[in-house]
């Protein structure tokens, strides 16, 4: 139970502040890790070659130095192979991501510290270790807590082994002092870069979220501008835009375009006797029925004004459009909305006018709508219905 608690604490502290940033950090660190691996392999190969041709007798005064560099070449090659394979996995367990980055960063810092420890007896310098520490700070994005753990752990080992391998002296003390300063500066730089990167990512996510909200708001506004607030179908403005586009399209394809003008019979009597709320309900039900009749068609139903509606149908000739109009009329009648004040029926009915044309230079869109309105007027006259 104790070890499980420690493990969970370790992972949670290593995790980034937001899971949304995991992939961003991971792929950035992964790319840089492969680059560092290649750099380390090349450096170790060059160093080993120098030893083999006998041009660095001071640097390689001990045989185990060469063995160390060869070992590091093998390990670094393994890491490069592993990181390349890891790059092919898109959905990787986030805990594995954190652990791999933690171990690899520790390995690179350990490599630099070990190289300095081996070279220190011959050269009295530890230049590799501070350079690697600073390179890690500038290369990887790790949480400050864990970068501190890595730096402290490796640096404590470095100090202990420095004193163990070499007798304490002024030079050794200076090496330890300077390396400590470099490690501290490296951690500070690492912390600042991490926080800057995290801030950039948060700002980017915030911008993306804001843009997404703005798009939704714009979409809602466009819908409000194009939708009749009462019936939920298209309004006059949307109809005007739609029929303009349809006119151009049908003209190019030389196909018919039909318009059905619809008017609710004796709606004023309905409103006066049943009230405006019931009148609104009636218009809503008619709007829904029109929408249902246009499913699977390239058509649009719109509220044209008051109790008037209009339907646009693409590629419907006069016969097909008339059949569709009759179906619409029947579906409205089937709503069975009571209208006992109507002289012609006990339920709400509609009158329709149909007009069809193949758009061309000799025809006009206004004439198409006017013809549908004329046909509507004729039907009302035939049934003695006042508009």
C-alpha positions as CSV (number, residue, x, y, z in Angstrom):
1,X,0.0,0.0,0.0
2,X,2.8,2.4,0.9
3,X,4.7,1.7,-2.4
4,X,1.5,2.1,-4.4
5,X,0.9,5.5,-2.8
6,X,4.5,6.6,-3.5
7,X,4.1,5.4,-7.1
8,X,0.8,7.3,-7.6
9,X,2.4,10.4,-6.0
10,X,5.4,10.1,-8.3
11,X,3.3,9.8,-11.5
12,X,0.9,12.6,-10.5
13,X,3.8,15.0,-9.8
14,X,5.4,14.1,-13.1
15,X,2.3,14.7,-15.1
16,X,1.8,18.0,-16.9
17,X,-0.7,20.6,-15.6
18,X,-3.3,19.7,-18.2
19,X,-3.8,16.4,-20.0
20,X,-4.5,18.4,-23.2
21,X,-0.8,19.3,-23.3
22,X,0.5,15.8,-23.0
23,X,0.8,15.1,-26.7
24,X,2.3,18.6,-27.4
25,X,5.1,18.1,-24.8
26,X,5.6,14.4,-25.7
27,X,6.2,14.9,-29.4
28,X,8.4,17.9,-28.9
29,X,10.5,16.1,-26.3
30,X,10.6,12.9,-28.4
31,X,12.0,14.7,-31.5
32,X,14.6,16.4,-29.4
33,X,15.5,13.2,-27.6
34,X,16.3,11.5,-31.0
35,X,18.4,14.4,-32.0
36,X,20.3,14.2,-28.7
37,X,20.8,10.5,-29.1
38,X,22.3,10.9,-32.5
39,X,24.6,13.6,-31.2
40,X,25.8,11.5,-28.3
41,X,26.4,8.5,-30.6
42,X,28.5,10.6,-33.0
43,X,30.4,12.2,-30.1
44,X,31.2,8.8,-28.5
45,X,32.2,7.3,-31.9
46,X,34.6,10.2,-32.6
47,X,36.0,9.9,-29.1
48,X,36.6,6.2,-29.5
49,X,38.2,6.6,-32.9
50,X,40.6,9.1,-31.5
51,X,41.6,6.6,-28.8
52,X,42.0,3.8,-31.3
53,X,44.3,5.8,-33.5
54,X,46.4,6.7,-30.5
55,X,46.1,10.5,-30.7
56,X,44.8,11.1,-27.2
57,X,47.1,9.3,-24.8
58,X,46.4,11.7,-21.9
59,X,42.6,11.6,-22.3
60,X,42.7,7.7,-22.5
61,X,45.4,7.0,-19.9
62,X,43.0,4.3,-18.5
63,X,41.8,1.5,-20.7
64,X,38.3,1.5,-19.1
65,X,37.7,4.9,-20.6
66,X,37.4,3.4,-24.0
67,X,35.1,0.7,-22.7
68,X,32.9,3.3,-21.1
69,X,32.5,5.2,-24.4
70,X,31.8,1.9,-26.4
71,X,29.2,1.0,-23.8
72,X,27.6,4.4,-24.1
73,X,27.5,4.0,-27.9
74,X,25.5,0.8,-27.5
75,X,23.1,2.2,-24.9
76,X,22.5,5.4,-26.9
77,X,21.9,3.3,-30.0
78,X,19.3,1.3,-28.1
79,X,17.6,4.4,-26.9
80,X,17.5,5.8,-30.5
81,X,15.9,2.6,-31.7
82,X,13.4,2.6,-28.9
83,X,12.4,6.3,-29.4
84,X,12.0,5.7,-33.1
85,X,9.6,2.9,-32.4
86,X,7.8,4.9,-29.8
87,X,7.1,7.6,-32.4
88,X,4.8,5.2,-34.3
89,X,2.4,4.8,-31.5
90,X,-0.2,7.6,-31.4
91,X,-2.3,6.5,-28.4
92,X,0.3,5.9,-25.8
93,X,-0.4,5.5,-22.1
94,X,0.3,8.9,-20.6
95,X,2.1,7.4,-17.6
96,X,4.5,5.6,-19.9
97,X,5.2,8.9,-21.7
98,X,6.1,10.6,-18.4
99,X,8.3,7.7,-17.2
100,X,10.2,7.3,-20.5
101,X,11.0,11.0,-20.6
102,X,12.0,11.0,-17.0
103,X,14.3,8.0,-17.4
104,X,15.8,9.2,-20.7
105,X,16.6,12.7,-19.3
106,X,18.2,11.1,-16.2
107,X,20.3,8.9,-18.6
108,X,21.6,11.8,-20.6
109,X,22.6,13.7,-17.5
110,X,24.2,10.6,-16.1
111,X,26.1,10.1,-19.3
112,X,27.5,13.7,-19.0
113,X,28.4,13.2,-15.3
114,X,30.0,9.9,-15.9
115,X,32.1,11.2,-18.8
116,X,33.3,14.1,-16.6
117,X,34.2,11.7,-13.7
118,X,36.2,9.4,-16.1
119,X,38.0,12.4,-17.7
120,X,38.6,14.3,-14.4
121,X,41.7,12.3,-13.3
122,X,43.5,13.0,-16.5
123,X,42.3,16.5,-17.3
124,X,41.2,18.0,-14.0
125,X,38.2,19.4,-15.9
126,X,34.5,18.5,-15.8
127,X,33.3,20.5,-18.9
128,X,31.1,17.8,-20.3
129,X,28.8,17.5,-17.3
130,X,27.9,21.3,-17.1
131,X,27.3,21.4,-20.9
132,X,25.0,18.4,-20.8
133,X,23.1,19.8,-17.8
134,X,22.6,23.1,-19.7
135,X,21.7,21.2,-22.9
136,X,18.9,19.3,-21.0
137,X,17.6,22.6,-19.6
138,X,17.4,24.1,-23.1
139,X,16.1,20.9,-24.8
140,X,13.4,19.2,-22.7
141,X,10.1,20.3,-21.1
142,X,9.8,18.7,-17.7
143,X,7.9,19.9,-14.7
144,X,10.1,21.9,-12.3
145,X,9.6,19.4,-9.5
146,X,10.9,16.5,-11.5
147,X,13.7,18.3,-13.3
148,X,14.9,19.3,-9.8
149,X,14.7,15.7,-8.7
150,X,16.8,14.6,-11.7
151,X,19.4,17.3,-11.3
152,X,19.7,16.7,-7.5
153,X,19.9,13.0,-7.7
154,X,22.6,12.9,-10.5
155,X,24.5,15.8,-8.9
156,X,24.7,14.1,-5.5
157,X,26.0,11.0,-7.2
158,X,28.5,13.1,-9.1
159,X,29.8,14.7,-5.9
160,X,30.0,11.4,-4.0
161,X,31.9,9.6,-6.8
162,X,34.2,12.7,-7.4
163,X,35.4,12.5,-3.8
164,X,35.6,8.7,-4.0
165,X,37.8,8.6,-7.1
166,X,40.0,11.5,-6.4
167,X,41.5,12.9,-3.2
168,X,39.9,16.1,-2.1
169,X,41.9,19.1,-3.3
170,X,41.4,22.8,-4.2
171,X,40.8,21.9,-7.9
172,X,38.3,19.2,-7.0
173,X,36.5,21.6,-4.7
174,X,36.3,24.2,-7.4
175,X,35.0,21.6,-9.9
176,X,32.3,20.6,-7.5
177,X,31.4,24.3,-6.8
178,X,31.3,25.3,-10.4
179,X,29.3,22.2,-11.4
180,X,26.8,23.0,-8.6
181,X,26.3,26.5,-9.9
182,X,25.8,25.2,-13.5
183,X,23.3,22.6,-12.3
184,X,21.4,25.2,-10.3
185,X,21.3,27.6,-13.3
186,X,20.3,24.8,-15.6
187,X,17.3,24.0,-13.3
188,X,16.3,27.7,-13.2
189,X,16.4,27.9,-17.0
190,X,14.5,24.6,-17.3
191,X,11.8,25.9,-15.0
192,X,11.4,29.2,-16.9
193,X,11.3,27.5,-20.3
194,X,8.8,25.0,-19.1
195,X,6.5,27.7,-17.7
196,X,6.8,29.7,-20.8
197,X,6.0,26.7,-23.0
198,X,3.0,25.8,-20.8
199,X,1.8,29.4,-20.9
200,X,2.1,29.4,-24.7
201,X,0.1,26.2,-24.9
202,X,-2.6,27.4,-22.6
203,X,-2.9,30.6,-24.6
204,X,-3.2,28.6,-27.8
205,X,-5.9,26.4,-26.3
206,X,-7.6,29.4,-25.0
207,X,-7.5,31.0,-28.4
208,X,-8.8,27.8,-30.0
209,X,-11.6,27.6,-27.4
210,X,-12.5,31.2,-28.0
211,X,-12.5,30.7,-31.7
212,X,-14.7,27.7,-31.3
213,X,-17.2,29.6,-29.2
214,X,-17.2,32.5,-31.7
215,X,-17.9,30.1,-34.5
216,X,-20.8,28.7,-32.5
217,X,-22.1,32.2,-31.8
218,X,-21.7,33.2,-35.4
219,X,-23.5,30.0,-36.5
220,X,-26.3,30.7,-34.0
221,X,-26.6,34.3,-35.2
222,X,-26.7,33.2,-38.8
223,X,-29.4,30.7,-37.9
224,X,-31.4,33.4,-36.1
225,X,-30.9,35.7,-39.2
226,X,-32.2,33.0,-41.5
227,X,-34.9,31.4,-39.4
228,X,-38.4,32.6,-38.7
229,X,-38.6,32.9,-34.9
230,X,-42.2,31.7,-34.7
231,X,-42.4,28.7,-37.1
232,X,-38.7,27.6,-37.0
233,X,-38.5,27.4,-40.8
234,X,-36.7,29.8,-43.1
235,X,-37.6,33.5,-43.1
236,X,-38.1,35.8,-46.0
237,X,-34.4,36.8,-46.0
238,X,-33.3,33.2,-46.3
239,X,-35.8,32.5,-49.0
240,X,-34.5,35.4,-51.1
241,X,-30.9,34.1,-50.7
242,X,-31.9,30.6,-51.5
243,X,-34.0,31.3,-54.6
244,X,-31.3,33.5,-56.0
245,X,-28.8,30.6,-55.7
246,X,-31.3,28.1,-57.1
247,X,-32.2,30.3,-60.0
248,X,-28.5,30.5,-61.0
249,X,-28.0,26.8,-60.6
250,X,-31.1,25.8,-62.5
251,X,-30.2,28.3,-65.3
252,X,-26.8,26.7,-65.7
253,X,-28.2,23.1,-65.7
254,X,-31.4,24.1,-67.7
255,X,-33.7,22.3,-65.2
256,X,-37.1,23.5,-64.0
257,X,-37.6,25.6,-60.8
258,X,-41.0,25.6,-59.1
259,X,-42.5,27.8,-56.5
260,X,-45.6,27.0,-54.4
261,X,-47.3,30.0,-52.8
262,X,-49.4,29.1,-49.7
263,X,-52.0,31.1,-47.8
264,X,-54.0,30.0,-44.7
265,X,-57.7,30.3,-45.4
266,X,-59.7,32.7,-43.2
267,X,-56.7,33.1,-40.8
268,X,-58.0,36.5,-39.6
269,X,-61.2,34.9,-38.4
270,X,-59.1,32.2,-36.7
271,X,-57.0,34.8,-34.9
272,X,-59.9,37.0,-33.9
273,X,-61.9,34.1,-32.4
274,X,-59.2,31.8,-31.0
275,X,-56.7,34.3,-29.9
276,X,-53.1,35.1,-31.1
277,X,-51.5,32.4,-29.1
278,X,-53.6,29.8,-30.8
279,X,-52.9,31.5,-34.1
280,X,-49.2,31.2,-33.4
281,X,-49.6,27.5,-32.6
282,X,-51.5,27.0,-35.9
283,X,-48.7,28.7,-37.9
284,X,-46.0,26.5,-36.1
285,X,-47.9,23.3,-37.0
286,X,-48.1,24.4,-40.6
287,X,-44.4,25.2,-40.7
288,X,-43.6,21.8,-39.3
289,X,-45.8,20.1,-41.9
290,X,-44.1,22.0,-44.7
291,X,-40.7,20.9,-43.5
292,X,-41.7,17.3,-43.3
293,X,-43.0,17.4,-46.9
294,X,-39.7,18.6,-48.1
295,X,-37.5,15.8,-46.6
296,X,-35.2,14.3,-49.2
297,X,-35.8,17.1,-51.7
298,X,-33.7,20.0,-52.7
299,X,-36.4,22.4,-51.6
300,X,-36.9,25.1,-49.0
301,X,-40.0,26.1,-47.1
302,X,-40.2,29.7,-45.8
303,X,-42.6,32.0,-44.0
304,X,-43.3,34.7,-46.6
305,X,-45.1,37.0,-44.3
306,X,-48.1,36.8,-41.9
307,X,-50.0,33.7,-42.7
308,X,-48.3,33.3,-46.1
309,X,-45.8,30.6,-46.8
310,X,-43.7,29.8,-49.9
311,X,-42.0,26.6,-51.1
312,X,-39.2,26.4,-53.6
313,X,-38.5,23.1,-55.4
314,X,-35.5,22.4,-57.6
315,X,-35.9,20.2,-60.7
316,X,-39.7,19.9,-60.3
317,X,-41.7,20.4,-63.4
318,X,-45.3,21.8,-63.2
319,X,-46.9,18.4,-62.9
320,X,-44.5,17.2,-60.1
321,X,-44.8,20.5,-58.3
322,X,-48.6,20.4,-58.5
323,X,-48.6,16.9,-57.0
324,X,-46.3,18.1,-54.2
325,X,-48.7,21.0,-53.6
326,X,-51.6,18.7,-53.2
327,X,-49.7,16.5,-50.7
328,X,-48.9,19.7,-48.7
329,X,-52.6,20.7,-48.8
330,X,-53.6,17.3,-47.6
331,X,-51.1,17.2,-44.8
332,X,-52.3,20.5,-43.5
333,X,-55.9,19.3,-43.6
334,X,-54.8,16.2,-41.7
335,X,-53.5,18.3,-38.9
336,X,-57.2,18.7,-37.9
337,X,-56.7,22.1,-36.4
338,X,-60.3,23.2,-35.4
339,X,-61.6,26.3,-37.3
340,X,-65.4,26.4,-36.8
341,X,-65.5,30.0,-38.0
342,X,-64.3,29.0,-41.5
343,X,-67.1,29.1,-44.1
344,X,-65.7,26.2,-46.1
345,X,-64.4,23.7,-43.5
346,X,-64.5,23.0,-39.8
347,X,-60.7,22.7,-39.8
348,X,-57.8,24.9,-41.0
349,X,-57.2,24.7,-44.7
350,X,-54.8,26.4,-47.1
351,X,-55.0,27.7,-50.7
352,X,-52.0,27.2,-53.0
353,X,-50.6,28.6,-56.2
354,X,-48.0,26.8,-58.3
355,X,-45.6,28.3,-60.8
356,X,-42.8,26.6,-62.8
357,X,-40.2,27.9,-65.2
358,X,-36.8,26.8,-66.7
359,X,-34.6,29.8,-65.8
360,X,-33.1,31.6,-68.8
361,X,-32.3,35.1,-70.1
362,X,-35.9,35.5,-71.3
363,X,-37.5,34.6,-67.9
364,X,-37.2,36.3,-64.5
365,X,-37.3,35.2,-60.9
366,X,-39.8,37.9,-60.0
367,X,-42.2,36.7,-62.7
368,X,-41.9,33.2,-61.3
369,X,-43.1,34.4,-57.8
370,X,-45.7,36.7,-59.3
371,X,-47.2,33.8,-61.3
372,X,-47.4,31.7,-58.2
373,X,-49.2,34.5,-56.4
374,X,-51.6,35.0,-59.3
375,X,-52.4,31.2,-59.3
376,X,-53.0,31.5,-55.5
377,X,-55.4,34.4,-56.0
378,X,-57.3,32.4,-58.7
379,X,-57.8,29.5,-56.4
380,X,-59.1,31.7,-53.6
381,X,-61.5,33.5,-56.1
382,X,-62.7,30.1,-57.2
383,X,-63.7,29.2,-53.6
384,X,-64.9,32.7,-52.8
385,X,-62.1,33.1,-50.2
386,X,-61.1,36.6,-49.2
387,X,-57.3,37.0,-48.9
